[in-house]
Amino acid sequence: MIDFKTPELSDIFAAMRAVADSGYIGSDAGFANLYLLRKKYGTLIALQDGFLFRYYNGFGSRRGYAFPLGADDPRKALDLIVKDAQESARPLEFCLVDEPRTQILAEYFGASGVESVDSPILHFENNRGDSDYIYSAESLASLSGNNYRKKRNHISKFSRTYAHFELLAITRENAAEALEIEKLWLNSGMAGESSKKHCEDVCNSANECEQLAWAEYSEDEKSRLAEFCAIQEALQNFEMLGMKGGLLYVDEKPVGMTLASEISPGVWDIHFEKVIGEYAVNGGYAVINKMFAETLTEARLVNREEDINIEGLRKAKLSYYPLIILDKCHVMVLPDCHSGAEGDRIHEDEG
């Protein structure tokens, strides 16, 4: 079996090496995401035989094995996954699989286009909300050309409205201000008594009372609070996670924050980006996006993650003209097909 465990900070170097060796640039494989979202998705990892294995205990498209990442032939790692599924009684399904690796799965399970009632079946399901938006770092930093005229106009509006603003790097000394921005943003979207709760009390609740601490919140509030907890933990482990961040100040008042980490050499992931109140309305997001991109001098690509099927978020991400939209697929091997032999025949279920 694969020796899965909850991600730990000490896993960062081996995990990042496996991701870099694989050439994969999806945000789901970034170590900061694996660590910070481990509770949200019930994420388990294993670093074995030069591969990073992942298993998600979430729901929908966050359920199942992820494609194994490493330098060697992935079929060896897929053999281990098939065996693990058999021995652990986990369903043999794969989540967050990009197109090239979807093809590898089809070839591994013996897809030949020949249909047979006796053949195993792969069921492919795409969720557009899982697609990563990946940009040229230079384009985000310069915003040159006609495509970005509206973004430059937003920045001009911000400059006209606020005479003195700057972006400073997040450090130990100002990390509390970044968390304070997140609290203000969080409370602006939570009504009634929920907004008066101490966020840290929910994040730091002991295991035995965790369900009770979260029970009174709506699903939307739970999602917002889970993000708050991830941001708090990112700031607490800022250096260990290799994070970079920026704080946007207007007249020396913090009004926006952003946090990022490296997925693999030259590929950076923007995890969080928040601007509060009137500063957001007056172009603050365009400002913090550009100014922070200018600080990522070693970046070749910037992954701004998925839109989770929120129409406004999708429109905003498309407005920056992504270089790559990295689609991801959920692949299910039907329960009677767990043999995993490379010669087994399999066809795609169009239904």
C-alpha positions in Angstrom: 0.0 0.0 0.0 0.9 3.6 -0.3 1.9 5.1 3.0 -0.4 8.1 3.0 -0.3 10.7 5.7 -1.3 14.3 6.4 1.1 16.8 4.8 3.7 18.3 7.2 5.9 21.3 6.8 9.0 19.1 6.6 7.6 17.5 3.4 8.0 20.7 1.4 11.4 20.1 -0.3 10.8 16.5 -1.4 7.3 17.4 -2.6 8.4 20.5 -4.6 11.2 18.5 -6.2 8.8 15.8 -7.4 6.5 18.5 -8.8 9.4 20.3 -10.5 10.6 17.0 -12.0 7.1 16.3 -13.4 6.8 19.6 -15.2 3.3 20.1 -13.8 2.2 23.7 -13.2 -1.3 23.2 -11.7 -2.1 25.1 -8.4 -3.3 21.9 -6.8 0.2 20.5 -6.6 1.7 23.6 -5.0 2.9 22.6 -1.6 1.4 25.6 0.2 -2.0 24.5 -1.1 -1.4 20.9 -0.1 -0.6 22.0 3.4 -2.9 24.9 3.9 -6.0 23.2 2.5 -5.3 19.8 4.1 -8.2 20.0 6.4 -10.7 21.5 3.9 -10.1 18.6 1.4 -8.9 15.9 3.8 -5.7 15.8 1.8 -3.2 13.0 2.3 0.2 12.7 0.6 3.0 10.2 0.3 6.6 10.7 -1.0 7.6 7.3 -2.3 9.9 6.0 -5.0 10.6 9.6 -6.2 6.9 10.4 -6.7 4.4 12.7 -4.9 1.2 10.8 -4.3 -1.9 12.6 -3.3 -5.3 11.5 -2.1 -8.3 13.8 -1.5 -11.1 12.9 0.9 -13.3 15.8 -0.3 -16.4 15.8 -2.4 -17.1 15.9 -6.2 -14.0 16.9 -8.1 -11.9 16.9 -4.8 -12.3 13.2 -4.3 -9.8 10.5 -5.2 -6.2 10.0 -6.2 -4.4 12.8 -8.0 -2.0 11.9 -10.8 1.4 10.9 -9.3 4.1 13.4 -10.0 7.8 12.7 -10.4 10.6 12.3 -12.9 10.2 8.5 -13.7 7.8 6.6 -15.7 4.3 7.3 -14.2 3.1 3.8 -15.0 5.2 2.5 -12.1 3.4 4.9 -9.8 0.0 4.0 -11.3 0.7 0.4 -10.5 1.1 1.4 -6.9 -2.1 3.3 -6.9 -4.1 0.4 -8.4 -2.7 -1.9 -5.7 -3.5 0.7 -3.0 -7.1 1.0 -4.2 -7.5 -2.8 -4.1 -6.0 -3.1 -0.6 -7.6 -0.1 1.0 -11.0 -0.5 -0.7 -10.8 3.1 -2.0 -12.7 3.7 -5.2 -10.2 3.8 -8.2 -10.8 7.4 -9.3 -8.5 10.3 -10.2 -9.2 14.0 -9.6 -7.7 17.2 -11.0 -6.1 15.5 -14.0 -4.9 17.8 -16.8 -5.2 16.8 -20.4 -1.8 15.2 -21.0 -2.1 13.1 -17.9 -5.7 12.1 -18.8 -4.2 10.6 -22.0 -1.6 8.8 -20.0 -4.4 7.3 -17.8 -6.3 6.2 -20.9 -3.1 4.5 -22.4 -2.2 2.9 -19.0 -5.6 1.3 -18.6 -5.4 0.0 -22.2 -7.8 2.3 -24.1 -7.7 1.3 -27.8 -11.0 2.6 -29.0 -12.4 -0.9 -29.4 -15.6 -1.1 -27.4 -16.6 -4.4 -25.7 -19.2 -5.1 -23.0 -16.5 -7.0 -21.2 -14.1 -4.0 -21.3 -13.5 -1.7 -18.3 -14.9 1.8 -18.7 -13.3 5.1 -17.9 -15.7 7.9 -17.1 -14.4 11.4 -17.7 -16.0 14.4 -16.1 -14.8 18.0 -16.6 -15.6 20.8 -14.2 -14.8 24.2 -15.7 -14.6 25.7 -12.2 -11.5 23.6 -11.6 -9.5 25.1 -14.5 -6.4 27.2 -13.5 -5.8 30.5 -15.2 -2.1 30.9 -15.9 -0.6 34.1 -17.2 2.7 35.5 -18.5 4.4 37.1 -15.5 5.7 39.9 -17.7 2.2 40.7 -19.1 0.8 41.0 -15.6 3.7 43.2 -14.5 3.6 45.5 -17.6 -0.1 45.6 -18.6 1.1 46.8 -22.0 -0.9 46.7 -25.1 -4.6 47.4 -26.0 -5.9 44.3 -24.2 -5.0 45.8 -20.9 -6.3 49.4 -21.6 -9.2 49.0 -19.1 -6.8 47.7 -16.4 -4.6 50.7 -16.9 -7.7 52.9 -16.6 -8.5 51.3 -13.3 -5.0 52.0 -12.0 -5.3 55.6 -13.2 -8.5 56.0 -11.3 -6.9 54.7 -8.2 -3.9 57.1 -8.6 -6.3 60.1 -9.1 -8.3 59.1 -6.0 -5.5 58.4 -3.7 -2.3 60.5 -3.9 -0.1 58.4 -1.7 -0.1 54.6 -2.0 2.6 51.9 -2.0 3.1 48.1 -1.9 5.3 46.7 0.8 6.5 43.1 1.2 4.9 41.1 4.0 7.3 40.4 6.8 7.1 39.1 10.4 6.7 42.7 11.5 3.6 43.6 9.4 2.0 40.1 9.0 -0.7 41.0 11.6 -1.8 43.8 9.3 -2.3 41.4 6.5 -4.5 39.2 8.7 -6.5 42.3 9.8 -7.3 43.0 6.2 -8.6 39.5 5.8 -10.8 39.9 9.0 -12.3 43.1 7.6 -13.0 41.4 4.2 -14.4 38.3 5.9 -16.7 40.3 8.2 -18.0 42.4 5.3 -19.5 39.2 3.8 -20.9 37.6 7.0 -24.1 38.9 8.5 -25.4 39.2 12.0 -23.8 37.6 15.0 -21.4 35.5 12.9 -19.4 38.5 12.0 -18.8 39.3 15.7 -17.2 35.9 16.4 -13.5 35.6 17.0 -12.2 34.0 13.8 -9.2 32.5 15.6 -11.4 30.6 18.0 -12.9 28.7 15.2 -9.6 28.0 13.5 -7.9 27.0 16.7 -10.7 24.9 18.1 -9.6 21.5 19.5 -10.4 18.4 17.5 -13.1 17.2 19.8 -15.1 20.5 19.7 -14.3 21.4 16.0 -17.7 20.2 14.7 -19.5 22.2 17.4 -17.4 25.3 16.6 -18.4 25.2 12.9 -22.0 24.0 13.3 -23.7 27.3 13.5 -22.3 28.7 10.2 -23.9 28.5 6.7 -22.0 26.8 3.9 -20.9 30.1 2.5 -19.6 31.2 5.9 -17.8 28.0 6.4 -16.0 28.4 3.1 -15.0 32.0 4.1 -13.8 30.9 7.5 -11.8 28.0 6.0 -10.1 30.5 3.8 -9.4 32.8 6.9 -7.9 29.8 8.7 -5.7 29.0 5.7 -4.5 32.7 5.5 -3.8 32.7 9.3 -1.7 29.5 9.0 0.1 30.8 5.9 1.2 33.9 7.8 2.2 31.8 10.8 4.4 29.6 8.6 5.3 32.3 6.1 9.0 31.5 5.8 8.7 27.7 6.0 6.2 27.7 3.2 8.4 29.9 1.0 5.6 32.5 0.8 5.9 36.0 -0.7 3.3 38.6 -0.1 2.4 42.3 -0.5 0.5 44.8 1.6 -1.1 47.7 -0.2 -1.1 50.9 1.8 -3.0 54.2 1.2 -1.8 57.1 3.3 0.0 54.6 5.4 -3.2 52.6 6.1 -3.3 48.9 5.0 -6.1 48.4 2.5 -5.1 45.3 0.6 -3.0 42.1 0.8 -1.8 39.3 -1.4 0.0 36.0 -0.7 1.8 33.7 -3.2 4.2 30.7 -3.3 6.2 28.9 -5.9 4.7 25.8 -7.5 7.9 24.9 -9.3 10.9 27.0 -10.5 9.6 30.1 -12.3 5.9 29.3 -11.7 4.2 31.2 -8.9 0.7 30.7 -7.5 -1.4 33.6 -6.2 -3.3 32.0 -3.3 -5.1 35.0 -1.8 -5.7 38.6 -2.9 -8.0 40.9 -0.9 -8.8 44.6 -1.1 -11.3 46.2 1.2 -14.1 48.7 0.9 -13.9 51.7 -1.3 -10.4 50.8 -2.3 -11.6 47.8 -4.1 -14.3 49.8 -5.9 -11.8 52.4 -7.0 -9.4 50.0 -8.7 -7.4 48.5 -5.9 -7.4 45.0 -7.3 -5.8 46.1 -10.5 -3.2 48.0 -8.5 -2.2 45.2 -6.2 -2.2 42.7 -9.0 0.2 44.8 -11.1 2.4 46.0 -8.3 2.9 42.5 -6.8 3.5 41.0 -10.3 6.4 43.5 -10.6 8.0 42.1 -7.5 8.0 38.5 -8.9 11.1 39.1 -10.9 12.1 35.4 -11.0 8.6 34.4 -12.2 8.0 33.2 -15.8 4.3 32.2 -15.2 1.8 33.2 -12.7 -1.1 30.9 -11.8 -4.1 32.7 -10.4 -6.0 29.5 -9.7 -9.6 28.6 -10.6 -12.8 30.5 -10.7 -14.9 27.8 -8.8 -17.7 28.5 -11.3 -18.4 32.0 -10.0 -19.4 34.0 -13.0 -17.9 37.3 -11.8 -14.6 35.7 -10.8 -14.5 34.0 -14.2 -15.0 37.3 -16.0 -12.3 39.0 -13.9 -9.8 36.2 -14.6 -10.5 36.2 -18.3 -10.1 40.0 -18.5 -6.3 39.5 -17.8 -6.0 37.3 -20.9 -4.6 34.0 -19.6 -1.8 32.4 -21.6 -3.0 29.0 -20.5 -6.4 27.7 -19.2 -5.4 24.5 -17.5 -8.5 22.3 -17.6 -8.7 19.4 -15.2 -10.7 16.2 -15.3 -12.2 13.7 -12.9 -11.6 10.2 -14.1 -13.4 7.2 -12.7 -12.6 3.6 -13.3 -15.7 1.6 -12.6 -15.5 -0.7 -9.5 -15.3 -3.9 -11.5 -12.2 -2.6 -13.3 -9.7 -2.5 -10.5 -7.4 -5.1 -12.0 -5.3 -2.3 -13.5 -3.4 -4.6 -15.9 -1.9 -2.6 -18.7 -3.5 -4.9 -21.3 -7.1 -4.4 -20.1 -9.3 -2.7 -22.7 -11.1 0.4 -21.8 -13.2 3.0 -23.6 -14.4 6.5 -22.7 -18.0 6.7 -21.5 -19.5 9.7 -23.3 -22.5 9.8 -21.0 
